[in-house]
């Protein structure tokens, strides 16, 4: 395929492979239970509350800084430097998780916020390389390949974590994730397009902020982009909340053990991989709008089924359905948004994309945590998430773009 540089695409995909170790072990499966149940104590739902606060604060921070940093990076020509800096922040913070112990609630909170900021802000600059290295007719497929490779990274990281967790070696687990992330992100730093530094940070900060403000006005002056971002803000809230609290729901409500939890998440990642690969060509040939819409219907069904589930065996089936939806909605959404980006504005536009996605992740986790405490059950909290998927789906139907990339 002459439409992209193979080495750059492989390196770009490997970064998703690398950071997925964090997404799986730290953000979704093992560390939330460790922090909420062991460090904080979750008997009265306080662990849910503190975890929700940490996720919401970090996402809100990323939402606020992403558009500005995106503008600065584009103006400076320094997106790779920003990617490296935020990756190292995440890697270092995860390594420091190993020093956490029972009762270190605030220290854990600070480290979680720092690690999440490092990961999520880094993804803004990672995404900004996407339109630079892939021509439009392959964007749906390459976006899907990136997520598919990421799911394999999640599965490998969980398989490496399983023997450590079963022996109670949680500190070693966090060190493993830190090293995994650093090692497999190296090809991206070596092979993605080099920075073309034009001006210094001080000048770029001023010009970049003005540039970003102009970009924001342009984006929100575009009716189709505005409608898409509103829909994305809503349904991304639902996706983020389910990912963040799925492990806590499985443990607290259904009594999953740590090793069962890892097996459950391996199933999710396996079906997500299958979903991403199966829908890679349809994203380009059918159009990302149809693929995202179908995924949101699956996510709505997941929330409804989770509300009624009472036994572990049924929850395994729900996890399978969730994986299929996860594998398509993320890749198709990125390909959808890439259709709206003018050349030379990749970092700013993906900064605004991050603004929408991370702003949504502020409301969902807070809502889940407070509903869980107020109602004394996680079931009302999980059913409330369906509202985000339904609202996002309805607004998405009003967007006139999102058609096929291949005519």
Buried (B, 14 or more C-beta within 10 A) or exposed (E): EEEBBEEBBBBBBBBBBBBBBBBBBBBBBBBBBBBBBBBBBBEEBBBBBBBBBBBBBBBBBBBEBBBBBBBBBBBBBBBBBBBBBBBBBBBBBBBBBBEBEEEBBEBBBBBBBBBBBBBBBBBBBBBBBBBBBBEBBBBBBBBBBBBBBBBBBBBBBBEBBBEBBEEEBBBBBBBBBBBBBBEBBBBBBEBBEEBEEEBEEEEBBEBBBEBBEEBBEBBEEBEBBEBBBBBBBBBBBBBBBBBBBBBBBBBBBBEBEBEBBBBBBBBBBBBBBBBBBBBBEBBBEBBBBBBBBBBBEBBBBBBEBBBEBEEBEBBBEBBBBBBBBBBBBBBBBBBBBBBBBEEEBBBBBBBBBBBBBBBBBBBBBBBBBBBBBEEEBBBBBBBBBBBBBBBBBEBBEEBEBBEBBBE
